[in-house]
């Protein structure tokens, strides 16, 4: 093999540019993956928040129904394993929901 048949080696500058491009692409991919994970986590949080709100509404409706059936706040709390404060908060939520529905 003589000198004319050798493939020219890339210069240090070309190697550095290629390496910098690879690093840049890797960083961009990491940022995109991070953004995707953030979006997924935010969606999970919003879904959980909605489930909690629906649960609170269901509790409020149920507590109000028990009260209309003649149960006291204390008996509702004992039956449903709620504190008196939670029963009162549920009743207040039910009143607010009924006011908003009217």
C-alpha positions as CSV (number, residue, x, y, z in Angstrom):
1,X,0.0,0.0,0.0
2,X,1.5,3.3,-1.0
3,X,0.8,6.8,0.3
4,X,-1.7,7.6,-2.4
5,X,-4.1,4.7,-1.4
6,X,-4.4,5.7,2.2
7,X,-7.7,7.3,3.2
8,X,-7.0,10.7,4.7
9,X,-7.5,10.9,8.5
10,X,-9.9,13.5,9.7
11,X,-8.3,16.6,11.2
12,X,-8.5,17.3,14.9
13,X,-10.9,20.1,14.1
14,X,-13.2,17.8,12.2
15,X,-13.1,15.2,15.0
16,X,-13.9,17.9,17.6
17,X,-16.8,19.1,15.5
18,X,-18.2,15.6,15.2
19,X,-17.8,15.0,19.0
20,X,-19.5,18.3,19.8
21,X,-22.4,17.4,17.5
22,X,-22.8,14.0,19.2
23,X,-22.7,15.7,22.6
24,X,-25.3,18.2,21.5
25,X,-27.6,15.5,20.1
26,X,-27.3,13.5,23.3
27,X,-28.2,16.6,25.4
28,X,-31.1,17.4,23.2
29,X,-32.4,13.8,23.5
30,X,-32.0,14.0,27.3
31,X,-34.0,17.3,27.4
32,X,-36.7,15.8,25.3
33,X,-36.9,12.7,27.5
34,X,-37.1,15.0,30.6
35,X,-39.9,17.0,29.1
36,X,-41.8,13.9,28.2
37,X,-41.4,12.6,31.8
38,X,-42.5,15.9,33.2
39,X,-45.6,15.9,30.9
40,X,-46.5,12.4,32.0
41,X,-46.1,13.2,35.7
42,X,-48.2,16.4,35.4
43,X,-51.0,14.3,33.7
44,X,-50.8,11.7,36.4
45,X,-51.1,14.5,39.1
46,X,-54.1,16.1,37.3
47,X,-55.8,12.7,37.0
48,X,-55.2,12.0,40.7
49,X,-56.5,15.5,41.6
50,X,-59.7,14.9,39.6
51,X,-60.2,11.5,41.3
52,X,-59.8,13.2,44.7
53,X,-62.3,15.9,43.8
54,X,-64.8,13.2,42.5
55,X,-64.2,11.3,45.8
56,X,-64.9,14.4,47.9
57,X,-68.0,15.1,45.9
58,X,-69.2,11.5,46.4
59,X,-68.5,11.7,50.1
60,X,-70.4,15.0,50.3
61,X,-73.4,13.6,48.6
62,X,-73.4,10.5,50.7
63,X,-73.0,12.4,54.0
64,X,-75.8,14.7,53.0
65,X,-78.0,11.8,52.1
66,X,-77.3,10.2,55.5
67,X,-78.2,13.4,57.3
68,X,-81.4,13.7,55.3
69,X,-82.2,10.1,56.5
70,X,-82.0,11.4,60.1
71,X,-78.4,10.5,61.0
72,X,-76.5,12.9,63.2
73,X,-73.0,14.1,62.4
74,X,-71.6,11.9,65.1
75,X,-73.3,8.8,63.9
76,X,-72.3,9.5,60.3
77,X,-68.7,10.0,61.5
78,X,-68.7,6.7,63.3
79,X,-70.4,4.7,60.5
80,X,-68.1,6.1,57.8
81,X,-64.9,6.4,59.9
82,X,-64.8,10.2,59.4
83,X,-64.0,12.8,62.0
84,X,-66.7,15.4,62.9
85,X,-64.6,18.0,61.0
86,X,-64.6,15.8,57.9
87,X,-68.4,15.3,58.2
88,X,-68.9,19.0,58.6
89,X,-66.6,19.8,55.6
90,X,-68.5,17.3,53.5
91,X,-71.8,18.9,54.4
92,X,-70.4,22.3,53.6
93,X,-69.2,21.0,50.2
94,X,-72.7,19.5,49.6
95,X,-74.3,22.8,50.4
96,X,-71.9,24.6,48.1
97,X,-72.6,22.1,45.3
98,X,-76.3,22.4,45.8
99,X,-76.0,26.2,45.7
100,X,-74.0,26.0,42.5
101,X,-76.4,23.6,40.9
102,X,-79.4,25.9,41.6
